[in-house]
């Protein structure tokens, strides 16, 4: 056995050019899970599965002792050691659904009145998403403060400013936020918002989930898909920023950890709650 062969066998790193290919499914129904998130833990390598549940993740020069994590709202997050995966062949990953017990929701006459909480007044500023091929999976969010426990959430709204696509899809997540840190998702399932809106508000009905929360919420939108003809350079997609200052969340397409930035122009996002 030559010296070079021995070095390759003993190396704790995967060689350059290796791609982990796989598909993510529901373990019970075998339904493919589109837009699941596949990441290498603590590494800036992250992808979102395609509409058929498949993905390609660059694992070049990654230590074989590292692990990948696969997450999807409404499912248990799965962790796999890279050393246990056969990189040479496409892998099948199956996630277990979480079990949620919902209390019956009774809408009373008093709950017909609602109140918006958050950044309801758009400014003339906007934030862009970049080219779809490099920005698929990019996240933007804002902290919405001082939510009363007795106020059940009716809906979430955000404002699209520019949109050159026929339609785009975002994943919505509402996360508990305490002591300056994001917590667990408040949503029981993956919520994908598909819209062709331009220069208008988009509202997502959440009334059927019976969500209530005390304190602050981090509202996050993740760009996961787009449909239409691409322009000569790139199609423009921007969200309106709101008036005032707030705490914003940013996470780039390949990042494992996002960033929280205080005293910034917030996104024009708000939740609407039923008034008690």
Secondary structure as a PSIPRED ss2 file (coil, helix, strand):
# PSIPRED VFORMAT (PSIPRED V4.0)

   1 X C   1.000  0.000  0.000
   2 X C   1.000  0.000  0.000
   3 X H   0.000  1.000  0.000
   4 X H   0.000  1.000  0.000
   5 X H   0.000  1.000  0.000
   6 X H   0.000  1.000  0.000
   7 X H   0.000  1.000  0.000
   8 X H   0.000  1.000  0.000
   9 X H   0.000  1.000  0.000
  10 X H   0.000  1.000  0.000
  11 X C   1.000  0.000  0.000
  12 X C   1.000  0.000  0.000
  13 X E   0.000  0.000  1.000
  14 X C   1.000  0.000  0.000
  15 X C   1.000  0.000  0.000
  16 X C   1.000  0.000  0.000
  17 X C   1.000  0.000  0.000
  18 X C   1.000  0.000  0.000
  19 X E   0.000  0.000  1.000
  20 X E   0.000  0.000  1.000
  21 X E   0.000  0.000  1.000
  22 X E   0.000  0.000  1.000
  23 X E   0.000  0.000  1.000
  24 X E   0.000  0.000  1.000
  25 X E   0.000  0.000  1.000
  26 X E   0.000  0.000  1.000
  27 X C   1.000  0.000  0.000
  28 X C   1.000  0.000  0.000
  29 X C   1.000  0.000  0.000
  30 X C   1.000  0.000  0.000
  31 X C   1.000  0.000  0.000
  32 X E   0.000  0.000  1.000
  33 X C   1.000  0.000  0.000
  34 X C   1.000  0.000  0.000
  35 X C   1.000  0.000  0.000
  36 X C   1.000  0.000  0.000
  37 X E   0.000  0.000  1.000
  38 X E   0.000  0.000  1.000
  39 X E   0.000  0.000  1.000
  40 X E   0.000  0.000  1.000
  41 X C   1.000  0.000  0.000
  42 X C   1.000  0.000  0.000
  43 X C   1.000  0.000  0.000
  44 X C   1.000  0.000  0.000
  45 X C   1.000  0.000  0.000
  46 X E   0.000  0.000  1.000
  47 X E   0.000  0.000  1.000
  48 X E   0.000  0.000  1.000
  49 X C   1.000  0.000  0.000
  50 X C   1.000  0.000  0.000
  51 X C   1.000  0.000  0.000
  52 X C   1.000  0.000  0.000
  53 X C   1.000  0.000  0.000
  54 X E   0.000  0.000  1.000
  55 X E   0.000  0.000  1.000
  56 X E   0.000  0.000  1.000
  57 X E   0.000  0.000  1.000
  58 X E   0.000  0.000  1.000
  59 X C   1.000  0.000  0.000
  60 X C   1.000  0.000  0.000
  61 X C   1.000  0.000  0.000
  62 X C   1.000  0.000  0.000
  63 X E   0.000  0.000  1.000
  64 X C   1.000  0.000  0.000
  65 X C   1.000  0.000  0.000
  66 X C   1.000  0.000  0.000
  67 X E   0.000  0.000  1.000
  68 X E   0.000  0.000  1.000
  69 X E   0.000  0.000  1.000
  70 X E   0.000  0.000  1.000
  71 X E   0.000  0.000  1.000
  72 X C   1.000  0.000  0.000
  73 X C   1.000  0.000  0.000
  74 X C   1.000  0.000  0.000
  75 X E   0.000  0.000  1.000
  76 X C   1.000  0.000  0.000
  77 X C   1.000  0.000  0.000
  78 X E   0.000  0.000  1.000
  79 X E   0.000  0.000  1.000
  80 X E   0.000  0.000  1.000
  81 X E   0.000  0.000  1.000
  82 X H   0.000  1.000  0.000
  83 X H   0.000  1.000  0.000
  84 X H   0.000  1.000  0.000
  85 X C   1.000  0.000  0.000
  86 X C   1.000  0.000  0.000
  87 X C   1.000  0.000  0.000
  88 X C   1.000  0.000  0.000
  89 X C   1.000  0.000  0.000
  90 X C   1.000  0.000  0.000
  91 X E   0.000  0.000  1.000
  92 X E   0.000  0.000  1.000
  93 X E   0.000  0.000  1.000
  94 X E   0.000  0.000  1.000
  95 X E   0.000  0.000  1.000
  96 X C   1.000  0.000  0.000
  97 X E   0.000  0.000  1.000
  98 X C   1.000  0.000  0.000
  99 X C   1.000  0.000  0.000
 100 X C   1.000  0.000  0.000
 101 X C   1.000  0.000  0.000
 102 X C   1.000  0.000  0.000
 103 X C   1.000  0.000  0.000
 104 X C   1.000  0.000  0.000
 105 X C   1.000  0.000  0.000
 106 X C   1.000  0.000  0.000
 107 X C   1.000  0.000  0.000
 108 X C   1.000  0.000  0.000
 109 X H   0.000  1.000  0.000
 110 X H   0.000  1.000  0.000
 111 X H   0.000  1.000  0.000
 112 X H   0.000  1.000  0.000
 113 X C   1.000  0.000  0.000
 114 X E   0.000  0.000  1.000
 115 X E   0.000  0.000  1.000
 116 X E   0.000  0.000  1.000
 117 X E   0.000  0.000  1.000
 118 X E   0.000  0.000  1.000
 119 X C   1.000  0.000  0.000
 120 X C   1.000  0.000  0.000
 121 X C   1.000  0.000  0.000
 122 X E   0.000  0.000  1.000
 123 X E   0.000  0.000  1.000
 124 X E   0.000  0.000  1.000
 125 X E   0.000  0.000  1.000
 126 X E   0.000  0.000  1.000
 127 X E   0.000  0.000  1.000
 128 X E   0.000  0.000  1.000
 129 X C   1.000  0.000  0.000
 130 X C   1.000  0.000  0.000
 131 X C   1.000  0.000  0.000
 132 X H   0.000  1.000  0.000
 133 X H   0.000  1.000  0.000
 134 X H   0.000  1.000  0.000
 135 X H   0.000  1.000  0.000
 136 X C   1.000  0.000  0.000
 137 X C   1.000  0.000  0.000
 138 X C   1.000  0.000  0.000
 139 X E   0.000  0.000  1.000
 140 X E   0.000  0.000  1.000
 141 X E   0.000  0.000  1.000
 142 X E   0.000  0.000  1.000
 143 X E   0.000  0.000  1.000
 144 X E   0.000  0.000  1.000
 145 X E   0.000  0.000  1.000
 146 X E   0.000  0.000  1.000
 147 X E   0.000  0.000  1.000
 148 X C   1.000  0.000  0.000
 149 X C   1.000  0.000  0.000
 150 X C   1.000  0.000  0.000
 151 X C   1.000  0.000  0.000
 152 X C   1.000  0.000  0.000
 153 X E   0.000  0.000  1.000
 154 X E   0.000  0.000  1.000
 155 X E   0.000  0.000  1.000
 156 X E   0.000  0.000  1.000
 157 X E   0.000  0.000  1.000
 158 X E   0.000  0.000  1.000
 159 X E   0.000  0.000  1.000
 160 X E   0.000  0.000  1.000
 161 X E   0.000  0.000  1.000
 162 X E   0.000  0.000  1.000
 163 X E   0.000  0.000  1.000
 164 X C   1.000  0.000  0.000
 165 X C   1.000  0.000  0.000
 166 X C   1.000  0.000  0.000
 167 X E   0.000  0.000  1.000
 168 X E   0.000  0.000  1.000
 169 X E   0.000  0.000  1.000
 170 X E   0.000  0.000  1.000
 171 X E   0.000  0.000  1.000
 172 X E   0.000  0.000  1.000
 173 X E   0.000  0.000  1.000
 174 X E   0.000  0.000  1.000
 175 X E   0.000  0.000  1.000
 176 X E   0.000  0.000  1.000
 177 X E   0.000  0.000  1.000
 178 X E   0.000  0.000  1.000
 179 X C   1.000  0.000  0.000
 180 X C   1.000  0.000  0.000
 181 X E   0.000  0.000  1.000
 182 X E   0.000  0.000  1.000
 183 X E   0.000  0.000  1.000
 184 X E   0.000  0.000  1.000
 185 X E   0.000  0.000  1.000
 186 X C   1.000  0.000  0.000
 187 X C   1.000  0.000  0.000
 188 X C   1.000  0.000  0.000
 189 X C   1.000  0.000  0.000
 190 X C   1.000  0.000  0.000
 191 X E   0.000  0.000  1.000
 192 X E   0.000  0.000  1.000
 193 X E   0.000  0.000  1.000
 194 X E   0.000  0.000  1.000
 195 X E   0.000  0.000  1.000
 196 X C   1.000  0.000  0.000
 197 X C   1.000  0.000  0.000
 198 X C   1.000  0.000  0.000
 199 X C   1.000  0.000  0.000
 200 X E   0.000  0.000  1.000
 201 X E   0.000  0.000  1.000
 202 X E   0.000  0.000  1.000
 203 X E   0.000  0.000  1.000
 204 X E   0.000  0.000  1.000
 205 X E   0.000  0.000  1.000
 206 X C   1.000  0.000  0.000
 207 X H   0.000  1.000  0.000
 208 X H   0.000  1.000  0.000
 209 X H   0.000  1.000  0.000
 210 X C   1.000  0.000  0.000
 211 X C   1.000  0.000  0.000
 212 X C   1.000  0.000  0.000
 213 X C   1.000  0.000  0.000
 214 X C   1.000  0.000  0.000
 215 X E   0.000  0.000  1.000
 216 X E   0.000  0.000  1.000
 217 X E   0.000  0.000  1.000
 218 X E   0.000  0.000  1.000
 219 X E   0.000  0.000  1.000
 220 X E   0.000  0.000  1.000
 221 X E   0.000  0.000  1.000
 222 X E   0.000  0.000  1.000
 223 X E   0.000  0.000  1.000
 224 X E   0.000  0.000  1.000
 225 X E   0.000  0.000  1.000
 226 X E   0.000  0.000  1.000
 227 X E   0.000  0.000  1.000
 228 X C   1.000  0.000  0.000
 229 X C   1.000  0.000  0.000
 230 X C   1.000  0.000  0.000
 231 X C   1.000  0.000  0.000
 232 X C   1.000  0.000  0.000
 233 X C   1.000  0.000  0.000
 234 X C   1.000  0.000  0.000
 235 X C   1.000  0.000  0.000
 236 X C   1.000  0.000  0.000
 237 X E   0.000  0.000  1.000
 238 X E   0.000  0.000  1.000
 239 X E   0.000  0.000  1.000
 240 X E   0.000  0.000  1.000
 241 X E   0.000  0.000  1.000
 242 X E   0.000  0.000  1.000
 243 X C   1.000  0.000  0.000
 244 X C   1.000  0.000  0.000
 245 X C   1.000  0.000  0.000
 246 X E   0.000  0.000  1.000
 247 X E   0.000  0.000  1.000
 248 X E   0.000  0.000  1.000
 249 X E   0.000  0.000  1.000
 250 X E   0.000  0.000  1.000
 251 X E   0.000  0.000  1.000
 252 X C   1.000  0.000  0.000
 253 X C   1.000  0.000  0.000
 254 X C   1.000  0.000  0.000
 255 X C   1.000  0.000  0.000
 256 X C   1.000  0.000  0.000
 257 X C   1.000  0.000  0.000
 258 X C   1.000  0.000  0.000
 259 X E   0.000  0.000  1.000
 260 X E   0.000  0.000  1.000
 261 X E   0.000  0.000  1.000
 262 X E   0.000  0.000  1.000
 263 X E   0.000  0.000  1.000
 264 X E   0.000  0.000  1.000
 265 X C   1.000  0.000  0.000
 266 X C   1.000  0.000  0.000
 267 X E   0.000  0.000  1.000
 268 X C   1.000  0.000  0.000
 269 X E   0.000  0.000  1.000
 270 X E   0.000  0.000  1.000
 271 X E   0.000  0.000  1.000
 272 X E   0.000  0.000  1.000
 273 X E   0.000  0.000  1.000
 274 X E   0.000  0.000  1.000
 275 X C   1.000  0.000  0.000
 276 X C   1.000  0.000  0.000
